[in-house]
């Protein structure tokens, strides 16, 4: 009997190690929001690859309209993994090849003045090694040799977006609806601002609390224009982790480190970029991640590719990434090298 009791205790400890207790609840999230002066948040977490819970807390504007599960937020760079998932489905269809230079598919005049544009591939864009800047200032120019090193680039994603739109004869919004939003039931998601969002789309706030009006995006941008909720994005993460509608080999390729990110003050040694997602190697295994920052809308997701545990959140505040460690820790007890690298503290 004593031996049996010891076995039960050991089993319990093992379960705690493998499946740590989740502390994501309204009270915990609300306290972090109050401490960091965040007006509203849309938060969801997954366990073993399935959505377990989502929370919507706070206010959407200075009229104290409450945030709810259907309140739409601007997702900023969390757009990129969704677009990348579309790209991989086109690769699986044979429409696009990852290592074929993009100029062979589409004549992108914005960069055609530099002969190095003939070197850039979809793989370089997805791994942020195209050599292009994040956003241009004036004429689009290479900052590094294509394939030379990691350089985070929204411009590269826009170029690849033009390629996919040309190959399929459809806009990014049409492709996203066809390949992602409709099949996954993401009913509150779009790469453009929809009029149906008017009644329940959050405004955003600067650090000093000043309210910023809606930005009604008319032209889809693969790098930055996604409008969505944490609930919808969690549905996407379910599909991404499962490899739904994707060749298993391509999913593995997406989640494989392709380049180490630039180090910041000696940090980031365990942070890399795959194809369309960031990668951090933690003591609990490999996690994919992406942050979003368009000034007053900020958010983050990370997901363990083995356990399927994940957290995603969106905020309507310029302060939204300062508590990224605390918010992730509520559902993901792993150490987070990506937070060291981002350094929003």
N, C-alpha and C positions, 0 to 999 in steps of 0.2 A: 504493500500500500504506500509506504514511504517512497519507494522507488518510482511508483506511478505518479505521485505528487511532484517529485522532482522533474519527471518528464514533462508534466503539464506546465510547470514553471518555465522550463527551458523552451517549450513550444511557444509559450506566451511571449517570452523575450524575443524569440525569433520572429514572431508575427509583428511585434513592435518595430523591430529592425527593418523588416521587409515592407511593412505597411504602417508607417508612422502615423500617429493620430493627427487628424486634420482639425485645425483650429479656425478655419475660415467660417466666420459667422457675422451677422450684421453688427453685433456689438464690437467685435475686434476690428472690423473694417471701419466702422464709424469713428472709433477712437483714433485710428491712424489718420483718417480724413480730418478730424478736428485738430490733431497735433500739427498737421502739415498744411492746414488751411486749403483744403481741396473741397470744392463745392459739390461735385457730383461724380459718381463712379458707376461703371457697369463692369461687373466682376463675375468670372465663372471659373470653375475648376473641374478637371477630369480625373478619374481614377480608373486604372487599368483600361485606358483608351476610351472611356465612356463618360459623357457629361453627367456629373453627380449633382451639382448645385450651381445656381447662378443668383447673383444679388444685384439689385439696382437701388442705389442709396443717394440721397441728397437732392439738390435742386438743379433744374435745367436753366434757370434764368433768375433775374432779380425780382420777378413777379412771384417767385417761390413755387413755380410749377414743379411738382415732384418728378424725379427720375423714376422710370419704371422699366420693365423688361424690354419694352419696345422703343425706348428712347434711343434715337440714332446719334452716334458720335462720329466725328471725323477720325479715321484710323491712321492717317499719315502713312508712315513706312510699313505698317502692317499690311499695306496693299501688296507689297512685293512677294511674299510667299504665295498668296492666292494667284497672282499673275504667273509665278513660276510653275505652279501646279497646272495651269492651263498649258504653258509651254511644254511641260513633260508629256501631257496628253497628245499634243501635236507631234512630238517626237515619236511617241508610241504609234501614232497613225502613219508615220513615214512622211509627214508633211515638211518636217524640219529636222536637220541634223545638228547636233550640239557642236561638232568640230568643223562645220562648213562656214567659211567667212560670210558674214551677213550681207556684204555688198553683192554677192552672187544672187541673193533673193530680192533685194530692194535697193534702189539707188537713193541713198539718204544724203541729200545735198548739203545738209548742215555740217557734215564732216568730210565731204568728198574732196575738199581742197587739200587735205593732207594724205599722201599716199599710204600712210600707216593704217588708214581705215580699212584697207584690204586684208589686214591681219586679224581683225576683231571677229570673234565667234560668239555664239550664244553661250557657250561654256564660260568664256571670259566675262560676259555681262553678268551672268548669274552668280559668279564667284567674285565679282567686283574687282576684276583684274583687267578691265578694258583699257585702263589708262586715262579715262575721261574724268572730269571733275564731278562733284555731286550735282551742282547746278552751275551753268555757265554765267559768266559776267561779260556780256558782249558776245563776240564770236566764239563758237564752240571750238575748243582747242584741247589736244592731248596734254596731260600733265606728266605722264610717264609712258614708256614704251608699252604697247599692248602685251599683256601676259607677264610683265616684269614683277609687279608687286600688288598687294592689296591697296585699293583706293576706293572707298565707298562712293558709289556713283548712281544717282538717280537718272542722270542723262543717258547712261547705258541702257537702263530699263526702258526709257522712252524710245530709244532707237529700236530695241528688240520688239517693243509694242508695235511700232510702225511696220516691222517685218511681218509679224503675225497677222496684223490687220490686212496687209497686202496679200499674203498667201491665202487667207481664208475669205477675203472679200467682205469682211464684217468688221464693225467697230469693236473695241475692247469691251464695251458694255454688252454688246450682243454676244460676244464670245463668253464673257463671264456668266451671263444668264444661262447660256446653253450648256457650258461645261461644269459650272460650279453652283451658282445660286439656286437655280430651279431643281436640279437633281438632288441637292442636299437639303432642300427646304429652307434655304436662307431667305426668308420673306422680307427682311428688313435690311437688305444689303444691296448696294449699287456702287458703281464707279463714277456716277454722276448724281447730282442732287435731284431727287424726285419731288414733285409737288406734293405727293402723298406724305412726305416727311414733314411738311410744314407744321402740322399740329403737334408733332412730338419729336423734334430735333433739338438737341441741347445747344445752347449758346456756350460761350467759353469765357474764362476769366484770367486776367493777368495776375501776377503775384500780389499786387496791391488791391486786388478785388475788383478792378475796373472790368466791366462787362464788354465783350467783343461780339459784334453782330454775326449773323449767319454769312457764310461764304458759299453761295449757291453755284457749285462747280458744274459747268456745262460740258466741258471737254474731258473725257476720261484720261487719267494719267496712271500708268501701271505702277509707278513708284510711290504715289502719294495721295490719290483722290478717293480711296475707298471710304464709303459711308456704311456703318454697320453697328451691331450691338455685340456685347460679349457673348450672349447666348448664341447668336448666329455664328460668330467666329469659333466658338467651341464645337459647333457642328462641323465646321471646316477642319478643325484639328482632329476630330474623330476620323474623318475620311483620310486625312494626311497620314496619320499614325497607322491606320489600317492598310494604307496603300490602295484604297478604293479607286477603281478606274485607272490604275497605274501598274505597269509591268514591275514585278518585284525587283528586278535588276536595276530599273530606273530609280525606284524608291531608295535602294541602297546607295546608288550613285549620288542622289540628292543629299543624303545624310552622311556622306563621306567627306572628311576635311580635304579641301583642295588648296588652301592657302592659309598661312598664319596671319592674323591681323597685326597691324602696327602696334607695338607696345607703347603704353603710356606710363611713364615713370616706373619702368620695370615690371608693370603689371600686364596681364593678358596672356601669359605663356600657355595657358590652357584654352585659349580662345582662337577659333579658326572660322573660315567660311566654307560652307559646302556649296551646293548649287541652288541658290534661292533662299537659303536660311543660314543664320549664324549657327555655330556649333561650339559648345563648351563641354570639356571633359571634366566630370565631377567625380567625387568619391563614390557616388551612387550610379555612375554610368554616364553615357553620352546623352546630352540634351541639345535640342535645337532651340533657337530663340530668334526674336526680332523685336526691336523697339520702334516706337513711333513718336515723332516730335515735329509738329508743325507750329510750334511756339505756345499756343494756348490749349491745344488738344494733345495730350501725351498718354502713351500706353505701352504695354509690354506683353509678350507671351514667352513662356518657356515650356518645353515638353520633354520628358524622358522617353527616348525612343524604344527602350526595352520594357519599362514598366507601364508606359502609357499614361503616367500621371502628368498633369499639366495645369498651368494657371494662365489665364488671359484676363487683362483688364484694360479699360479705357477710362480716362478722366477728362473733365472739361476745364482743366487748370494748368497753368504754367508750372505749378508745383508738382504736377502729377508723376514725375519720375524720381523725385527726391526720396520717396519712401518705397522705391521699387524692391529693396531687400525685404522690408517688413511685409509688404503685400504678397510677395512671392512665397515668403517663409510660412505664411498661413496655410498654404496648400502643398508646398514643395520644400521639405526640410533640407534638401541638398545644399551644400555650399554653392555659391553662384559666381564663378569667375567672370562671367559676362558683366555683372554689376561692378566689379572692380575695374573692368575695362571701360565701361560707359562712364563711370565716375560722376554720377549726377548728385552725389552727396554735397 
